[in-house]
């Protein structure tokens, strides 16, 4: 992938540097008061307004992550979306290929497939095949637009165990031909849910938009929208 072709559309940190996904609930006392009022009003306050997930560059919110419809922008396409914040417009979309899944334990091991769409260009740039993440370590095979295998995302066993026990920090490694080209690392902070992404070693080896798509698929549930 020629990075120069993408520089007009994406911030440099997403292409060759570091960025993060983070969300913050209302801080401490304010959040406690909000929940008390919500209880007293019997749920009249919409709890889904509590948490928004942002892509941050240099610690500042730059883009918004959405996994559902967004009241302020009902025109957005379905799927997991990375959107520009002002105005809210889809930039990258993960479109899940819906398939019949039997209601049994076997379905837990069936892969999920997502087409990765650069929405501004209107083109599919690749496909993700994701498995695991709860019973066994997460693994995502990354395919190019011609369905060639380009790389994979893996979750170390130690990270999965730490996730079960709520200790340590979760992480995912993105590799190409066995060489790590990116890392998605959980950061533990008070009142904040955050994952940092480092793509500085991926230049020329893997389209950074596909790494971004892998991260989106893993962190989407941090936000309420």
N, CA and C of each residue as an Amber inpcrd file, in Angstrom:
protein
   675
   0.8440000  -1.1990000   0.0000000   0.0000000   0.0000000   0.0000000
   0.8700000   1.2360000   0.0000000   0.6210000   2.1470000  -0.9410000
   1.3560000   3.3960000  -1.0160000   0.7430000   4.3980000  -0.0410000
   1.4820000   4.7050000   1.0340000   0.9790000   5.6260000   2.0500000
   0.6890000   6.9930000   1.4550000   1.4890000   7.4070000   0.4650000
   1.2990000   8.7280000  -0.1270000  -0.1060000   8.8900000  -0.7180000
  -0.6980000   7.7990000  -1.1730000  -2.0340000   7.8590000  -1.7670000
  -3.0950000   8.1810000  -0.7140000  -2.8010000   7.9160000   0.5530000
  -3.7900000   8.0830000   1.6210000  -3.6000000   9.3660000   2.4150000
  -2.4960000  10.0600000   2.2060000  -2.1780000  11.1820000   3.0850000
  -3.1690000  12.3400000   2.9830000  -3.8450000  12.4780000   1.8700000
  -4.8170000  13.5590000   1.7490000  -6.0870000  13.2760000   2.5450000
  -6.3360000  12.0110000   2.8470000  -7.5900000  11.6780000   3.5010000
  -7.5010000  11.2960000   4.9570000  -6.3120000  10.8840000   5.4330000
  -6.1840000  10.3770000   6.7920000  -5.0710000  11.1080000   7.5380000
  -5.2470000  11.3450000   8.8320000  -4.1640000  11.9470000   9.6260000
  -2.9190000  11.0680000   9.6110000  -1.7720000  11.6860000   9.6590000
  -0.5140000  10.9540000   9.5770000  -0.3680000   9.9240000  10.6900000
  -0.8960000  10.2220000  11.8840000  -0.7610000   9.2830000  13.0020000
  -1.4620000   7.9590000  12.7140000  -2.5630000   7.9950000  11.9800000
  -3.2750000   6.7650000  11.6380000  -2.4960000   5.9610000  10.6070000
  -1.7460000   6.6470000   9.7800000  -1.0050000   5.9750000   8.7080000
   0.3260000   5.4120000   9.1810000   1.0460000   6.1490000  10.0120000
   2.4210000   5.7430000  10.3410000   2.7900000   5.9260000  11.8070000
   1.8460000   6.3030000  12.6560000   2.2270000   6.6400000  14.0320000
   1.4100000   5.9500000  15.0910000   0.9260000   6.7290000  16.0550000
   0.1940000   6.1960000  17.2060000  -1.0830000   7.0070000  17.4120000
  -2.1270000   6.2930000  17.8250000  -3.3850000   6.9300000  18.1760000
  -4.0660000   6.0410000  19.2100000  -5.2170000   6.4330000  19.6860000
  -5.8910000   5.6500000  20.7200000  -7.3990000   5.7120000  20.5420000
  -8.0700000   4.7320000  21.1380000  -9.5210000   4.7500000  21.2680000
  -9.8220000   4.9000000  22.7490000 -10.6030000   5.9010000  23.1020000
 -10.8600000   6.1400000  24.5220000 -12.2420000   6.7290000  24.7120000
 -12.8150000   6.4330000  25.8670000 -14.1090000   6.9880000  26.2340000
 -14.0730000   7.2970000  27.7170000 -14.8220000   8.3270000  28.0960000
 -14.8480000   8.7380000  29.4900000 -16.2940000   8.8730000  29.9500000
 -16.6060000   8.2310000  31.0600000 -17.9050000   8.4400000  31.6720000
 -17.8580000   9.7400000  32.4610000 -19.0110000  10.1980000  32.9100000
 -19.0050000  11.3860000  33.7450000 -18.1560000  11.1320000  34.9740000
 -17.3130000  12.0570000  35.3150000 -16.3360000  11.8590000  36.3770000
 -17.0010000  11.6880000  37.7400000 -16.4690000  10.6960000  38.4890000
 -16.7050000  10.5030000  39.9060000 -18.0400000  10.9150000  40.4630000
 -18.0480000  11.9990000  41.2380000 -19.2270000  12.4510000  41.9470000
 -20.3570000  12.8030000  40.9930000 -20.0200000  13.4590000  39.8730000
 -21.0440000  13.8500000  38.9010000 -21.7600000  12.6220000  38.3580000
 -20.9860000  11.5670000  38.0510000 -21.5930000  10.3360000  37.5510000
 -22.4850000   9.7070000  38.6020000 -22.0510000   9.6860000  39.8610000
 -22.8630000   9.1240000  40.9310000 -24.1730000   9.8620000  41.0990000
 -24.1350000  11.1920000  41.0290000 -25.3580000  11.9860000  41.1340000
 -26.2930000  11.7130000  39.9620000 -25.6930000  11.5770000  38.7650000
 -26.5040000  11.2980000  37.5770000 -27.2410000   9.9760000  37.7300000
 -26.5520000   8.9440000  38.2070000 -27.1830000   7.6370000  38.3460000
 -28.2600000   7.6560000  39.4250000 -28.0430000   8.4540000  40.4980000
 -29.0580000   8.5730000  41.5400000 -30.3170000   9.2330000  40.9980000
 -30.1400000  10.2860000  40.2160000 -31.2890000  10.9620000  39.6200000
 -32.0090000  10.0370000  38.6480000 -31.2400000   9.2580000  37.8900000
 -31.8250000   8.3040000  36.9430000 -32.6860000   7.2850000  37.6790000
 -32.2110000   6.8320000  38.8470000 -32.9650000   5.8600000  39.6320000
 -34.2600000   6.4770000  40.1460000 -34.1820000   7.7080000  40.6510000
 -35.3540000   8.3790000  41.2010000 -36.3900000   8.7080000  40.1360000
 -35.9240000   8.9320000  38.9090000 -36.8580000   9.2800000  37.8260000
 -37.3060000   8.0530000  37.0410000 -36.9760000   6.8710000  37.5630000
 -37.4300000   5.6160000  36.9630000 -37.0200000   5.4900000  35.5020000
 -35.7490000   5.8660000  35.2190000 -35.2010000   5.6420000  33.8940000
 -35.6050000   6.6420000  32.8420000 -36.1170000   7.8040000  33.2500000
 -36.4980000   8.8020000  32.2600000 -35.2980000   9.3960000  31.5460000
 -34.1420000   9.3250000  32.1720000 -32.9160000   9.8110000  31.5400000
 -32.3170000   8.6760000  30.7150000 -31.9510000   8.9840000  29.5060000
 -31.4090000   7.9710000  28.5940000 -29.9850000   7.6270000  28.9930000
 -29.7910000   6.4080000  29.5080000 -28.4600000   6.0140000  29.9530000
 -27.4750000   5.9070000  28.8090000 -27.9670000   5.7200000  27.6030000
 -27.0550000   5.5600000  26.4830000 -26.2980000   6.8220000  26.1430000
 -26.6330000   7.9270000  26.7610000 -25.8960000   9.1550000  26.5180000
 -24.6410000   9.2400000  27.3770000 -24.4030000   8.2250000  28.1690000
 -23.2800000   8.3000000  29.0970000 -21.9240000   8.2390000  28.4110000
 -21.7930000   7.3630000  27.4380000 -20.4400000   7.0390000  26.9880000
 -20.3300000   7.0730000  25.4700000 -19.4200000   7.8920000  24.9770000
 -19.0930000   7.9210000  23.5580000 -17.6520000   7.4890000  23.3950000
 -17.4020000   6.7400000  22.3370000 -16.0600000   6.2370000  22.0570000
 -15.4490000   7.0810000  20.9460000 -14.2790000   7.6160000  21.2050000
 -13.5910000   8.4670000  20.2340000 -12.2520000   7.8700000  19.8360000
 -11.8600000   8.1360000  18.6140000 -10.4670000   7.9510000  18.2240000
  -9.7590000   9.2470000  18.5810000  -8.6660000   9.1260000  19.3300000
  -7.9460000  10.3030000  19.7990000  -6.5580000  10.3560000  19.1770000
  -6.1810000  11.5390000  18.8120000  -4.8430000  11.7950000  18.2860000
  -4.1920000  12.8420000  19.1770000  -3.0380000  12.5050000  19.7420000
  -2.3950000  13.4210000  20.6690000  -3.2380000  13.6920000  21.8960000
  -4.0640000  12.7270000  22.2920000  -4.9100000  12.8820000  23.4670000
  -6.1980000  13.6380000  23.2320000  -6.4240000  14.1440000  22.0160000
  -7.6100000  14.9310000  21.7130000  -8.5570000  14.1490000  20.8040000
  -9.8740000  14.1850000  21.0940000 -10.8420000  13.4870000  20.2260000
 -10.7830000  14.0010000  18.7960000 -10.6610000  13.0780000  17.8360000
 -10.5860000  13.4490000  16.4230000 -11.6950000  12.8260000  15.6010000
 -12.1580000  11.6330000  15.9950000 -13.2010000  10.9250000  15.2580000
 -14.0790000  10.1810000  16.2380000 -15.2600000   9.8070000  15.7880000
 -16.2540000   9.1570000  16.6260000 -16.4950000   7.7380000  16.1320000
 -16.5600000   6.7780000  17.0730000 -16.8380000   5.3770000  16.7390000
 -18.2940000   5.0740000  17.0640000 -19.0110000   4.5200000  16.1040000
 -20.4170000   4.1670000  16.2820000 -20.6310000   2.7280000  15.8640000
 -21.4230000   1.9990000  16.6350000 -21.7470000   0.6190000  16.2730000
 -23.2350000   0.4560000  15.9710000 -24.0240000   1.5100000  16.2270000
 -25.4510000   1.4630000  15.9900000 -25.8720000   2.7430000  15.2790000
 -27.1830000   2.9590000  15.2160000 -27.6700000   4.2170000  14.6510000
 -27.3370000   5.3570000  15.6020000 -27.2700000   6.5550000  15.0640000
 -26.8910000   7.7310000  15.8350000 -28.0010000   8.7620000  15.6670000
 -28.6940000   9.1480000  16.7580000 -29.8700000  10.0200000  16.6260000
 -29.6000000  11.3050000  15.8540000 -28.4210000  11.8940000  16.0600000
 -28.1190000  13.1600000  15.3910000 -27.8390000  12.9980000  13.8940000
 -27.5370000  11.7650000  13.4610000 -27.2040000  11.5330000  12.0470000
 -27.8270000  10.2220000  11.5730000 -29.1400000  10.2050000  11.3540000
 -29.8130000   8.9540000  10.9620000 -29.4440000   8.4630000   9.5730000
 -28.7420000   9.2650000   8.7740000 -28.4050000   8.8860000   7.4060000
 -27.1860000   7.9740000   7.3230000 -26.5080000   7.7410000   8.4290000
 -25.2670000   6.9630000   8.3980000 -25.5380000   5.5110000   7.9960000
 -24.5960000   4.8550000   7.3150000 -24.8060000   3.4660000   6.8850000
 -24.7570000   2.5160000   8.0800000 -25.3610000   1.3210000   7.9610000
 -25.2880000   0.3270000   9.0340000 -23.8820000  -0.2290000   9.1580000
 -23.5890000  -0.8040000  10.3330000 -22.2800000  -1.4020000  10.5590000
 -21.4620000  -0.6030000  11.5590000 -20.3270000  -1.1530000  11.9340000
 -19.3890000  -0.4590000  12.8130000 -18.7310000   0.6460000  12.0020000
 -18.7580000   1.8740000  12.5270000 -18.3390000   3.0260000  11.7220000
 -17.3260000   3.8790000  12.4640000 -16.3430000   4.3680000  11.7330000
 -15.4880000   5.4480000  12.2120000 -15.9150000   6.6960000  11.4600000
 -16.2810000   7.7330000  12.2080000 -16.8810000   8.9110000  11.5880000
 -16.1000000  10.1710000  11.9130000 -16.0820000  11.0770000  10.9670000
 -15.6150000  12.4040000  11.2560000 -16.5790000  13.0510000  12.2350000
 -16.0610000  13.8840000  13.1320000 -16.8850000  14.4050000  14.2180000
 -17.6950000  15.6370000  13.8210000 -17.1920000  16.4370000  12.9070000
 -17.8840000  17.6800000  12.5650000 -17.7090000  17.9950000  11.0820000
 -18.7290000  17.6750000  10.2720000 -19.9780000  16.9970000  10.6340000
 -19.7700000  15.4980000  10.7900000 -20.7660000  14.8270000  11.3890000
 -20.6710000  13.3820000  11.5680000 -20.8880000  12.7090000  10.2170000
 -19.8190000  12.1280000   9.6690000 -19.8700000  11.4720000   8.3610000
 -18.9990000  10.2320000   8.4070000 -19.4780000   9.1390000   7.8240000
 -18.7510000   7.8670000   7.8610000 -17.4710000   7.9430000   7.0330000
 -16.3790000   7.4670000   7.6220000 -15.0930000   7.4150000   6.9380000
 -14.7060000   5.9730000   6.6100000 -14.8380000   5.0890000   7.6070000
 -14.5110000   3.6740000   7.4370000 -15.6470000   2.8740000   8.0460000
 -16.1350000   1.8550000   7.3230000 -17.2820000   1.0790000   7.7840000
 -16.9620000  -0.4040000   7.7190000 -17.3170000  -1.1310000   8.7950000
 -17.2210000  -2.5810000   8.8100000 -18.6160000  -3.1460000   8.5970000
 -18.8210000  -3.7570000   7.4460000 -20.1290000  -4.3150000   7.0930000
 -20.0970000  -5.8180000   7.3440000 -20.8420000  -6.2650000   8.3450000
 -20.8400000  -7.6870000   8.6670000 -21.6270000  -8.4670000   7.6290000
 -21.0570000  -9.5740000   7.1980000 -21.7660000 -10.4900000   6.3100000
 -22.6390000 -11.3820000   7.1800000 -23.9290000 -11.1270000   7.1710000
 -24.8550000 -11.8810000   8.0030000 -24.9590000 -13.3170000   7.5270000
 -24.9040000 -14.2340000   8.4730000 -25.0240000 -15.6480000   8.1370000
 -25.8720000 -16.3330000   9.1970000 -26.5070000 -17.4190000   8.8220000
 -27.3070000 -18.1750000   9.7840000 -26.3920000 -18.7990000  10.8310000
 -26.7420000 -18.5530000  12.1120000 -25.9560000 -19.1160000  13.2080000
 -26.8760000 -19.9370000  14.1030000 -26.6760000 -21.2480000  14.1680000
 -27.5320000 -22.0810000  15.0260000 -27.3640000 -21.6880000  16.4910000
 -28.4500000 -21.7610000  17.2390000 -28.4050000 -21.3940000  18.6590000
 -27.8390000 -22.5470000  19.4700000 -26.5480000 -22.7190000  19.3760000
 -25.8770000 -23.7760000  20.1140000 -24.4680000 -23.3220000  20.4390000
 -23.8000000 -24.1220000  21.2770000 -22.4330000 -23.7750000  21.6660000
 -21.5010000 -23.7670000  20.4640000 -21.8550000 -24.5390000  19.4350000
 -21.0050000 -24.5970000  18.2470000 -20.8920000 -23.2320000  17.5930000
 -21.9720000 -22.4410000  17.6530000 -21.9710000 -21.1420000  16.9900000
 -20.9510000 -20.1830000  17.5900000 -20.5320000 -20.4480000  18.8360000
 -19.5240000 -19.5890000  19.4630000 -18.1930000 -19.6420000  18.7240000
 -17.9600000 -20.7130000  17.9900000 -16.6860000 -20.8890000  17.3020000
 -16.7720000 -20.5510000  15.8130000 -17.9490000 -20.1390000  15.3540000
 -18.1060000 -19.7510000  13.9620000 -17.4890000 -18.3700000  13.7420000
 -16.7440000 -18.1800000  12.6580000 -16.1180000 -16.8720000  12.4180000
 -17.1330000 -15.8180000  12.0010000 -16.8000000 -14.5730000  12.2990000
 -17.5550000 -13.4210000  11.8210000 -16.7730000 -12.7980000  10.6630000
 -17.4770000 -12.4270000   9.6100000 -16.8370000 -11.8370000   8.4420000
 -17.2990000 -10.3940000   8.2770000 -16.3570000  -9.5090000   8.0470000
 -16.6510000  -8.0950000   7.8450000 -15.9550000  -7.6060000   6.5760000
 -16.7060000  -6.9580000   5.7080000 -16.1030000  -6.2350000   4.5930000
 -15.7020000  -4.8530000   5.0920000 -14.4770000  -4.4640000   4.8060000
 -13.9650000  -3.1640000   5.2380000 -14.1280000  -2.1820000   4.0830000
 -14.9320000  -1.1460000   4.2970000 -15.2660000  -0.1990000   3.2330000
 -14.6770000   1.1740000   3.5680000 -13.8610000   1.6930000   2.6660000
 -13.4660000   3.0950000   2.7540000 -14.6510000   3.8780000   2.2010000
 -15.4520000   4.4370000   3.0880000 -16.7440000   4.9910000   2.6960000
 -16.6010000   6.2250000   1.8210000 -15.5340000   6.9760000   2.0160000
 -15.3560000   8.1800000   1.1970000 -15.0600000   7.8250000  -0.2490000
 -14.3310000   6.7170000  -0.4420000 -14.0160000   6.2740000  -1.7990000
 -15.0760000   5.3310000  -2.3580000 -15.8740000   4.7450000  -1.4580000
 -16.8990000   3.8090000  -1.9000000 -16.3440000   2.4940000  -2.3900000
 -15.2330000   2.0340000  -1.7920000 -14.6010000   0.7880000  -2.2440000
 -14.3250000  -0.1260000  -1.0510000 -14.4240000  -1.4320000  -1.3080000
 -14.0510000  -2.4350000  -0.3070000 -12.5390000  -2.6290000  -0.3710000
 -11.8570000  -2.4010000   0.7360000 -10.3950000  -2.4950000   0.7540000
  -9.8950000  -3.7950000   1.3690000 -10.8010000  -4.6180000   1.8920000
 -10.3870000  -5.8810000   2.4830000 -11.5090000  -6.5290000   3.2530000
 -11.2060000  -7.6670000   3.8460000 -12.1730000  -8.4380000   4.6290000
 -11.4950000  -8.9440000   5.8960000 -12.2430000  -8.9670000   6.9930000
 -11.7630000  -9.5250000   8.2510000 -12.5530000 -10.7790000   8.5800000
 -11.8500000 -11.8210000   9.0100000 -12.4850000 -13.0500000   9.4750000
 -12.0860000 -13.2270000  10.9390000 -13.0220000 -12.9490000  11.8450000
 -12.7110000 -12.8850000  13.2750000 -13.2850000 -14.0720000  14.0210000
 -12.4750000 -14.6770000  14.8950000 -12.9060000 -15.7780000  15.7480000
 -12.3540000 -15.5600000  17.1520000 -12.8930000 -16.3420000  18.1120000
 -12.3710000 -16.3090000  19.4690000 -12.6770000 -15.0080000  20.1900000
 -11.9630000 -14.8350000  21.3270000 -12.1150000 -13.6240000  22.1030000
 -12.7330000 -13.8290000  23.4600000 -13.3210000 -15.0120000  23.7090000
 -13.8850000 -15.2890000  25.0330000 -13.4350000 -16.6560000  25.5360000
 -13.8300000 -17.7120000  24.8310000 -13.4200000 -19.0500000  25.2370000
 -11.9740000 -19.3180000  24.8420000 -11.5730000 -18.7830000  23.7050000
 -10.2090000 -18.9630000  23.2280000  -9.6840000 -17.6160000  22.7460000
  -8.3720000 -17.4760000  22.6030000  -7.8130000 -16.1830000  22.1960000
  -8.3920000 -15.6890000  20.8740000  -8.5450000 -14.3890000  20.7770000
  -9.0680000 -13.7780000  19.5520000  -8.0610000 -13.9300000  18.4210000
  -8.5980000 -14.1580000  17.2210000  -7.7590000 -14.2430000  16.0350000
  -8.5410000 -13.6790000  14.8580000  -7.9250000 -12.8060000  14.1100000
  -8.5590000 -12.2240000  12.9390000  -7.6340000 -12.3810000  11.7450000
  -8.1260000 -13.0330000  10.7060000  -7.3700000 -13.1420000   9.4590000
  -7.7250000 -11.9340000   8.6000000  -6.7100000 -11.2530000   8.0820000
  -6.8990000 -10.0410000   7.2900000  -6.7070000 -10.3860000   5.8180000
  -7.7490000 -10.1550000   5.0280000  -7.7080000 -10.4270000   3.5940000
  -7.6810000  -9.1100000   2.8200000  -7.0270000  -9.1230000   1.6740000
  -7.0360000  -7.9810000   0.7840000  -8.2800000  -7.9610000  -0.0730000
  -8.4230000  -6.9730000  -0.9500000  -9.6190000  -6.8660000  -1.8030000
  -9.7880000  -8.0270000  -2.7620000  -8.7230000  -8.7370000  -3.0680000
  -8.8030000  -9.9070000  -3.9420000  -8.8350000 -11.2050000  -3.1510000
  -9.1150000 -11.0850000  -1.8350000  -9.2220000 -12.2210000  -0.9250000
  -7.9000000 -12.9380000  -0.6970000  -6.7850000 -12.2510000  -0.9190000
  -5.4910000 -12.8080000  -0.5500000  -5.2080000 -12.5090000   0.9210000
  -4.5900000 -13.4580000   1.6270000  -4.2650000 -13.2590000   3.0400000
  -3.0950000 -12.2810000   3.1570000  -3.3180000 -11.2010000   3.9040000
  -2.2880000 -10.1800000   4.0680000  -1.6020000 -10.2550000   5.4240000
  -2.3220000 -10.7160000   6.4370000  -1.7630000 -10.7680000   7.7850000
  -2.8170000 -11.2670000   8.7420000  -2.5370000 -11.1370000  10.0340000
  -3.5130000 -11.5700000  11.0170000  -3.3370000 -10.8070000  12.3240000
  -4.4200000 -10.7350000  13.0610000  -4.4020000 -10.1940000  14.4220000
  -4.5390000 -11.3630000  15.3790000  -3.7330000 -11.3740000  16.4360000
  -3.8070000 -12.4330000  17.4340000  -3.7850000 -11.8280000  18.8320000
  -4.4260000 -12.5260000  19.7520000  -4.4350000 -12.1440000  21.1590000
  -3.5910000 -13.1480000  21.9360000  -2.5150000 -12.7270000  22.5960000
  -1.7180000 -13.6720000  23.3790000  -2.5660000 -14.3550000  24.4490000
  -2.2430000 -15.6090000  24.7490000  -2.9940000 -16.3560000  25.7670000
  -2.9550000 -15.6340000  27.1030000  -1.8120000 -15.0590000  27.4470000
  -1.6970000 -14.3480000  28.7260000  -2.6580000 -13.1620000  28.7850000
  -2.8680000 -12.5080000  27.6470000  -3.8050000 -11.3870000  27.6090000
  -5.2350000 -11.8620000  27.8110000  -5.5800000 -13.0220000  27.2310000
  -6.9230000 -13.5660000  27.4090000  -7.1700000 -13.9460000  28.8630000
  -6.1880000 -14.5810000  29.4970000  -6.3220000 -14.9610000  30.9000000
  -6.4710000 -13.7120000  31.7690000  -5.6700000 -12.7040000  31.4800000
  -5.7940000 -11.4480000  32.2200000  -7.1620000 -10.8180000  32.0510000
  -7.7420000 -10.9740000  30.8630000  -9.0800000 -10.4510000  30.6050000
 -10.1140000 -11.1960000  31.4480000  -9.9710000 -12.5150000  31.5590000
 -10.8770000 -13.2960000  32.3900000 -10.8050000 -12.8660000  33.8560000
  -9.5680000 -12.6880000  34.3590000  -9.3430000 -12.4120000  35.7730000
  -9.4090000 -10.9200000  36.1060000  -9.6250000 -10.0860000  35.0850000
  -9.6820000  -8.6310000  35.2760000  -8.3870000  -8.0810000  35.8520000
  -7.2750000  -8.6910000  35.4370000  -5.9710000  -8.1960000  35.8580000
  -5.1100000  -8.0300000  34.6030000  -4.0350000  -7.2960000  34.7390000
  -3.1590000  -7.0880000  33.6030000  -3.8210000  -6.2220000  32.5490000
  -3.2470000  -6.2270000  31.3600000  -3.7530000  -5.4100000  30.2630000
  -3.9550000  -6.2830000  29.0260000  -5.0950000  -6.1610000  28.4260000
  -5.3760000  -6.9070000  27.2050000  -4.5800000  -6.3100000  26.0470000
  -4.2510000  -7.1390000  25.0570000  -3.5640000  -6.6060000  23.8880000
  -3.7590000  -7.5320000  22.6940000  -3.5520000  -6.9610000  21.5270000
  -3.6140000  -7.7040000  20.2760000  -2.3950000  -7.3210000  19.4480000
  -1.8220000  -8.3130000  18.7790000  -0.6940000  -8.0740000  17.8830000
  -1.1330000  -8.3130000  16.4460000  -0.7180000  -7.4350000  15.5470000
  -0.9810000  -7.5940000  14.1210000   0.3330000  -7.9760000  13.4510000
   0.3230000  -9.0900000  12.7300000   1.5520000  -9.5970000  12.1260000
   1.3790000  -9.7980000  10.6240000   2.4980000  -9.6990000   9.9220000
   2.5790000 -10.0040000   8.4930000   3.7450000 -10.9590000   8.3080000
   3.4570000 -12.1650000   7.8250000   4.5010000 -13.1990000   7.6570000
   5.2690000 -13.4290000   8.9560000   4.5460000 -13.4160000  10.0790000
   5.1540000 -13.6910000  11.3730000   5.8540000 -12.5120000  12.0250000
   5.9130000 -11.3720000  11.3580000   6.5780000 -10.1770000  11.8980000
   5.5130000  -9.2130000  12.4080000   5.6420000  -8.7800000  13.6690000
   4.6600000  -7.8600000  14.2170000   4.8270000  -6.4790000  13.5950000
   3.7060000  -5.9580000  13.0760000   3.7360000  -4.6430000  12.4370000
   2.8820000  -3.6200000  13.1760000   2.0670000  -4.0880000  14.1350000
   1.2370000  -3.1640000  14.9000000   0.8310000  -3.8230000  16.2110000
   0.5080000  -2.9820000  17.1860000   0.0510000  -3.4740000  18.4850000
  -1.1240000  -2.6370000  18.9510000  -2.1270000  -3.3310000  19.5080000
  -3.2950000  -2.6790000  20.0940000  -3.2780000  -3.0390000  21.5730000
  -3.0570000  -2.0690000  22.4290000  -2.7560000  -2.3210000  23.8420000
  -3.7410000  -1.5920000  24.7500000  -4.3330000  -2.3420000  25.6870000
  -5.2260000  -1.7270000  26.6580000  -4.4480000  -0.8730000  27.6490000
  -5.0380000   0.2460000  28.0290000  -4.4710000   1.1330000  29.0460000
  -5.4770000   1.2300000  30.1790000  -5.0370000   0.9870000  31.4000000
  -5.9440000   1.0500000  32.5480000  -5.8440000   2.4220000  33.2050000
  -6.9870000   3.1180000  33.2400000  -7.0630000   4.4190000  33.8880000
  -8.3770000   4.5030000  34.6560000  -8.4310000   5.3810000  35.6490000
  -9.6530000   5.5980000  36.3950000 -10.6380000   6.3660000  35.5290000
 -11.8780000   5.8550000  35.4350000 -12.9660000   6.4760000  34.6930000
 -12.7760000   6.4420000  33.1830000 -11.7270000   5.8360000  32.6940000
 -11.4670000   5.8500000  31.2570000 -11.2870000   4.4310000  30.7430000
 -11.8850000   4.1250000  29.6150000 -11.6160000   2.8820000  28.8950000
 -10.7920000   3.2590000  27.6710000  -9.6280000   2.6570000  27.5340000
  -8.7290000   3.1230000  26.4740000  -7.8850000   1.9830000  25.9150000
  -7.6880000   2.0380000  24.5980000  -6.7390000   1.1730000  23.9020000
  -5.8510000   2.0600000  23.0380000  -4.5530000   1.8280000  23.0970000
  -3.6150000   2.5590000  22.2630000  -3.1960000   1.6830000  21.0820000
  -3.0400000   2.3090000  19.9360000  -2.6800000   1.6010000  18.7020000
  -1.3740000   2.1720000  18.1730000  -0.4230000   1.2970000  17.8900000
   0.8780000   1.6990000  17.3570000   1.0720000   1.0240000  16.0070000
   1.0820000   1.8200000  14.9350000   1.2510000   1.2790000  13.5810000
   2.5670000   1.7320000  12.9590000   3.4950000   2.2040000  13.7890000
   4.7180000   2.8110000  13.2650000   5.6000000   1.8260000  12.5060000
   5.4160000   0.5160000  12.7430000   6.2380000  -0.4820000  12.0480000
   5.5470000  -1.0760000  10.8330000   4.3600000  -0.5720000  10.4780000
   3.5750000  -1.2010000   9.4200000   3.7700000  -0.5900000   8.0490000
   4.4890000   0.5290000   7.9510000   4.6040000   1.2370000   6.6790000
   5.1410000   0.3240000   5.5810000   4.4020000   0.2470000   4.4830000
   4.8200000  -0.5620000   3.3440000   4.5080000  -2.0390000   3.4650000
   4.0310000  -2.4920000   4.6410000   3.7710000  -3.9100000   4.8560000
   2.2830000  -4.2480000   4.8900000   1.4710000  -3.3050000   5.3850000
   0.0440000  -3.5640000   5.5120000  -0.7020000  -2.2360000   5.4730000
  -1.8010000  -2.2130000   4.7500000  -2.6380000  -1.0200000   4.6560000
  -3.0560000  -0.5970000   6.0680000  -2.7070000   0.5950000   6.5150000
  -3.0530000   1.0150000   7.8860000  -4.5530000   1.1010000   8.1140000
  -5.3430000   1.2350000   7.0610000  -6.7920000   1.2380000   7.2310000
  -7.2990000  -0.1310000   7.6830000  -6.6160000  -1.2030000   7.2870000
  -7.0200000  -2.5350000   7.7260000  -6.6630000  -2.7650000   9.1840000
  -5.5500000  -2.1900000   9.6420000  -5.2150000  -2.2460000  11.0680000
  -6.2510000  -1.4620000  11.8560000  -6.6190000  -0.2910000  11.3530000
  -7.6590000   0.5130000  11.9720000  -8.9590000  -0.2700000  12.0650000
  -9.3020000  -1.0130000  11.0030000 -10.5270000  -1.8200000  11.0050000
 -10.4620000  -2.9230000  12.0580000  -9.3070000  -3.5640000  12.1980000
  -9.1460000  -4.5960000  13.2380000  -9.3740000  -4.0050000  14.6220000
  -8.8060000  -2.8340000  14.8600000  -8.9830000  -2.1770000  16.1490000
 -10.4410000  -1.8220000  16.3930000 -11.1170000  -1.3080000  15.3680000
 -12.5290000  -0.9600000  15.5010000 -13.3560000  -2.1730000  15.9140000
 -13.0720000  -3.3060000  15.2960000 -13.8450000  -4.5100000  15.5720000
 -13.6480000  -4.9760000  17.0190000 -12.4800000  -4.7130000  17.5860000
 -12.1850000  -5.1680000  18.9400000 -12.6330000  -4.1930000  20.0300000
 -12.6520000  -2.9000000  19.7430000 -12.9440000  -1.9180000  20.7970000
 -14.3610000  -1.3520000  20.7120000 -15.1400000  -1.7640000  19.7330000
 -16.4450000  -1.1280000  19.4830000 -17.3460000  -1.1270000  20.6980000
 -17.2780000  -2.1620000  21.5620000 -18.2010000  -2.2610000  22.6810000
 -17.8200000  -1.3820000  23.8680000 -16.7530000  -0.6310000  23.7610000
 -16.3990000   0.3070000  24.8310000 -17.4000000   1.4530000  24.8910000
 -17.9970000   1.8020000  23.7590000 -18.9750000   2.8780000  23.7150000
 -20.3980000   2.3520000  23.7380000 -21.3360000   3.2340000  24.0560000
 -22.7440000   2.8550000  24.1310000 -23.4950000   3.0260000  22.8220000
 -22.9800000   3.8230000  21.9140000 -23.6830000   4.0470000  20.6450000
 -23.2660000   3.0090000  19.6120000
